[in-house]
């Protein structure tokens, strides 16, 4: 009896040790970097996807958008440390349509990467910028670029939203109902904005518009705009040659508005006004806005577009 | 009893050479069938184990054996290329996770395995030193490859041209070694792992060169007509990917047409496995889907036939050796007739003499049996690493 009593604490101690080892092992399995992670990590390549993931996933996911503020996500190049962090993510939401070219130059776990425009692949706009050249024994070849700000067509944005929701449901299946509810709410808001733009702009004749940067291809196609792009920076006065080229193009187009991603400097605004062109700030919201969120920025965009027609 | 054993032992010790020859001959005869059996068993087990860990393989139609040996052991000639389309088909079916494999090139005779990070999760491979590959042009070595090539993270490794006479082919790529895997006791230990995109760059499907659009003064630029640039063949193509030039690397063609040597499919369950197999069974199907374990069983059936032949040979050898041993003992007794009679004359009983001879035979057989058992045990213990070394 006495020996049996002695064995009980020994067994209990062994059980506790084994449980501790077991828990330690399961913790080390929870993350590739060996750290315990309570909520799944979701990385995105631009702000709209981060917004969608955050709105749908809420407290059930840890959404990370690694691009620093004030930097264009299409021009960002990740460091090795950034890529290592991405590799340990549970889900990586990419935009597709060649957005963020760095995605093709780094090694990511394919099973965790979700292309949010996969369902809208047929709607990609091709050949936006192409350079044909030849060198070496391969002969002539062409580098074409896809238009990549897909979410400016709010129908494609809804497709991306759905794709984000589906990926999150797969990641956290026990929250599918919650995610579905949040998705429907956001979808309704995007649909309403889409309809507003359609009502304001769609007509039999595409409306001519100028754009300061070539990022509005999807917006133009969806809402019936005929966009002619230049490459102007909002904080840099274009040279005389650029103004001459603009004046020449105005002879063939009756554009009355110019789309800008951000507010241009006063000198540009004044010169455009002199030419009879109004400035319309239509932010793609590729990176985090200084204030508000994606929906608010889109609402402001829609309002300024509608105002420009008045 | 022990007196007889003592005399028998002394006799055997006195005739050392004869005894040793007898023991060696009988030991080898006994060990041969058991040893062959142990080696073949170990070989079959290792081949089966790797195959059993690989649920399904998809590749271009052709030799199943080549596809399996190339994808599992990174050996044999590369099978005909399949493409990323096959991978997309598996992925879009939703029945399995698809992992690409492009095992065509070598670097200092080690196979260069182009894949994705999912391969490491699937095979449960961990990085022991350094880190996982992150950028184009980086590679991770298996532990044996690192030892044999005397490479460690921070050093570089040059890929081999597929055909040394193809002067116009792709340039070798200098790959940066960023990590070494922990030992896994599998063919992965001897391989060089790169991202499949890096493997495509080695294949010449992607490359980096100076920006012809930006450097209009380049001597290589022959003509510039709007967006159309024509350069001569002297445009320097980078043979090493660095942080300074990585942005210039690009691929030509549609990525879904890019080649793979195989696609590793990991279905969730048996139903998904069956449904996925059904997808690749059409008569006009350009791809084949194989179960590595089934292909390996076919290959092993050949090995097992060889084992039977070897075992029959060993048994015949055993019979011959037994007859020779019987003859040796018979002749030995005839030569020792006077010695045995002398024993009888000095008082040994007939049974005592019989006992001495019997002990001699038993000791020889016992020693031989012991040695044969020890050798078989050692073979079973050491055959694992030996077969791995031989196979891998």
Interface residues (C-beta under 8 A of the other chain):
Chain A: X77 X80 X83 X84 X87 X101 X104 X105 X106 X107 X108 X109 X110 X111 X129 X130 X131 X132 X133 X134 X135 X136 X137 X138 X140 X141 X143
Chain B: X97 X98 X99 X100 X116 X117 X118 X121 X131 X132 X133 X134 X135 X136 X138 X168 X195 X197 X204 X209 X212 X213 X220 X227 X228 X229 X230 X231 X232 X233 X235 X237 X246 X247 X249 X250 X251 X252
